[in-house]
Amino acid sequence: MQHPPKRKVEWAIAIPSSLISECRDLREQTTKVGIVGRAAAIFRVDEIYVYKEGEKASYYQEIIYSILKYMECPQYLRKYLFPRIKQLKYAGVLPPLRTPHHPLKSERIIVKGHEYREGVVIENDPVKNKSTVYIGLDKPITCSPARPLFSRVTVDVDCCRILSKEEVPVYWGYDVIKAESLLNAIKISNADFVLGTSRYGVMIGEVEEDLKTKLFSRTRKVLIIFGGPHKGICEILKEEGVDPESVCDLIVNFVPYQGTKTVRTEEAVLIVLSILNAI
């Protein structure tokens, strides 16, 4: 099997806590967040920022954050890393990601002669600078260096070495980060290109070639920002006291002449990422 390579340009998305504000119950909220998590994995998104927006922002943010983190974690590690919390009551409805770092027990993720797996530290020996790591197989592996107990790590199985996620040469899932506001998400992302999505933006057909040049030859990291069910990014940023055009390098309408009154956030994520992936 050919594994998906890392993107040369990092992709990050920012979604609002209000994403799930109109859902009837936790099950529906879980399903909606699952769509976003699955889309992020399909299109090799590196980071998801969940920013506070609207009523009960902290409450909804925690639900989205917990579900996205749970989704991204390989199934064989979840019992070690996730306690029984109410936010994950309906985690059973979430779709599996089946990304390279979510292998079946019988699968081996081998890239350029090295096998990689995610694991959790179950024993450590600071004196010998060694960690015993459970990696979802019959026997744990001993590798260096020592890491804190029950911390999640990435392992090069062949070298018996703990390494950073960035060192793995294939797509290795997304990180989830909380932000206090949309403007805060933009600032802490440290992206050198901020792409806004709005029905009031310039039509995608008019800037497709410009986007292709900027996103794939002149940019290190792009942040794609999405609005919520009641307010778009322009309204949200103005309420935060910021001119949208002063913080966005480009604001684009990715669904010209949309046939519905609104496009839901999870629908917008799928639409935008699929278009950018094809450019």
C-alpha positions, 0 to 999 in steps of 0.5 A, spaced: 500 500 500 502 506 498 501 511 504 499 518 503 505 523 503 506 529 508 503 536 505 509 540 503 505 546 505 502 545 512 494 545 512 490 548 518 483 549 519 479 553 524 472 552 526 467 555 531 465 552 538 458 554 535 458 548 530 454 544 534 450 549 537 443 547 533 444 540 535 438 536 539 443 532 543 450 529 544 449 524 539 447 529 533 453 533 536 458 527 536 456 525 528 457 532 526 464 533 529 465 526 526 464 529 519 469 534 520 474 530 523 473 525 517 474 530 512 480 533 516 483 526 515 481 525 508 485 531 506 491 531 510 489 537 515 495 538 520 491 542 525 484 543 527 483 550 531 477 550 535 475 557 537 470 560 542 464 563 538 457 564 541 453 562 547 456 556 551 462 557 547 467 554 553 462 548 553 461 546 546 468 547 545 470 542 550 465 537 546 468 538 540 475 538 542 474 532 546 471 528 540 476 530 535 482 528 540 479 521 541 478 520 533 485 522 532 487 517 537 489 510 534 483 505 537 488 500 541 491 506 545 484 509 547 483 505 553 490 508 556 489 515 554 481 517 555 477 516 561 470 515 561 467 522 560 460 524 558 463 528 552 464 521 549 458 517 550 456 516 543 463 515 540 461 509 537 458 513 532 464 516 530 467 513 523 474 510 523 479 514 520 484 509 517 489 513 516 497 511 516 497 511 524 491 507 525 493 501 522 490 494 524 493 489 528 496 485 522 498 491 518 505 494 518 506 501 516 513 501 513 516 507 509 523 507 506 525 501 510 522 503 517 516 501 521 512 506 525 507 506 530 503 510 535 504 508 542 503 509 550 509 509 555 507 503 560 514 503 564 520 508 564 527 507 566 530 514 567 537 511 569 537 507 563 534 512 559 529 507 556 521 507 555 517 501 555 511 502 550 505 499 548 504 499 540 498 495 539 502 488 538 502 482 542 509 485 546 511 492 548 517 495 545 523 498 549 526 504 546 529 510 548 529 515 550 525 515 557 518 519 557 513 520 562 508 514 564 502 514 560 504 519 555 503 518 547 509 517 543 511 515 536 516 510 535 520 507 529 520 500 531 526 498 527 530 503 530 527 502 537 527 510 538 521 515 540 521 520 535 517 526 533 511 526 529 514 531 524 519 526 523 514 521 520 515 521 512 507 520 511 501 523 513 500 522 521 494 525 523 492 532 526 493 536 532 487 539 536 488 546 539 483 550 543 483 558 541 479 563 545 477 567 539 477 567 531 483 572 532 486 568 537 486 562 532 489 566 527 495 569 531 497 562 535 497 558 528 503 562 526 500 561 518 503 565 513 497 565 509 490 566 512 484 564 507 477 566 509 471 562 507 465 567 506 459 567 501 461 575 500 468 573 498 471 573 491 468 567 487 473 561 487 473 561 479 476 568 479 482 567 484 483 559 482 490 560 479 492 566 484 491 561 490 495 555 486 501 560 486 500 562 493 498 556 496 503 551 493 510 555 491 510 561 496 507 559 503 509 554 509 503 554 512 496 556 510 490 557 515 483 556 512 477 559 517 470 557 517 464 561 520 458 558 524 451 557 523 449 564 525 455 568 523 460 568 518 467 569 519 466 577 517 461 578 522 465 574 527 471 578 526 468 585 526 465 583 533 472 582 535 474 589 533 478 587 527 477 588 519 477 581 516 481 584 510 486 586 515 487 579 518 485 575 511 490 574 505 484 572 501 477 571 502 473 566 497 466 564 496 467 557 494 460 555 493 458 561 488 450 561 487 449 556 492 442 553 491 441 553 499 440 559 503 446 557 508 451 552 507 453 548 514 460 549 517 461 541 516 459 542 509 463 548 508 469 544 510 468 538 506 467 543 500 473 547 501 478 542 502 476 538 496 476 544 492 483 546 494 486 539 494 484 539 487 487 545 485 
